[in-house]
Amino acid sequence: MKITLNGEPRDLDGPTVQDLLAEIGLGAAKVATALNGTFLPAGRRGSTTLKDGDALEVVAPMQGG
């Protein structure tokens, strides 16, 4: 399926947000996600399916100070 991942067009398999995170190597990572501009809690990633044209933002926390 064709989605936009962090502003870049990508062709990925999915079908769920959690599957997609695993596909890009972030399955076990602590990240924040937003689907089509709406925050998506970690507990809903496995049950949230993606469709062509969706926009997913994945943000990892940064350390510093």
C-alpha positions as CSV (number, residue, x, y, z in Angstrom):
1,M,0.0,0.0,0.0
2,K,1.1,3.6,-0.6
3,I,1.3,5.8,2.5
4,T,3.2,8.8,3.6
5,L,5.7,8.0,6.4
6,N,7.2,11.0,8.1
7,G,6.5,13.1,5.1
8,E,8.0,10.7,2.5
9,P,5.9,8.6,0.1
10,R,6.5,4.9,0.8
11,D,5.2,1.6,-0.5
12,L,4.8,-0.7,2.5
13,D,2.9,-3.9,3.4
14,G,1.2,-3.2,6.8
15,P,-1.7,-4.0,7.3
16,T,-1.7,-2.6,10.8
17,V,0.4,0.3,12.2
18,Q,2.2,-2.2,14.5
19,D,3.0,-4.5,11.5
20,L,4.3,-1.4,9.6
21,L,6.5,-0.4,12.5
22,A,8.0,-3.9,12.6
23,E,8.5,-3.8,8.8
24,I,10.6,-0.6,9.1
25,G,12.6,-2.0,12.1
26,L,10.8,-0.1,14.9
27,G,8.5,-2.9,16.2
28,A,9.9,-2.9,19.7
29,A,11.1,0.8,19.8
30,K,9.5,3.4,22.1
31,V,8.0,5.8,19.7
32,A,5.0,8.1,19.4
33,T,2.7,7.7,16.4
34,A,0.1,9.9,14.7
35,L,-2.1,8.7,12.0
36,N,-3.6,11.3,9.6
37,G,-2.7,14.0,12.2
38,T,-4.2,12.3,15.2
39,F,-2.2,10.9,18.0
40,L,-2.4,7.1,18.0
41,P,-1.7,5.4,21.4
42,A,0.6,2.4,21.5
43,G,-2.2,0.1,22.7
44,R,-4.2,0.8,19.5
45,R,-1.4,0.2,16.9
46,G,-2.1,-3.5,16.6
47,S,-5.8,-3.0,15.8
48,T,-5.5,0.1,13.6
49,T,-5.3,-0.9,9.9
50,L,-3.8,1.3,7.3
51,K,-5.1,2.2,3.9
52,D,-3.7,3.7,0.7
53,G,-3.2,7.4,1.2
54,D,-2.8,7.4,5.0
55,A,-0.1,9.6,6.5
56,L,1.8,8.2,9.5
57,E,4.2,10.1,11.6
58,V,6.6,8.2,13.8
59,V,8.7,10.2,16.4
60,A,11.3,8.8,18.7
61,P,12.0,10.6,22.0
62,M,15.3,12.5,22.2
63,Q,17.6,12.7,25.1
64,G,19.4,15.8,26.1
65,G,19.3,18.7,28.3
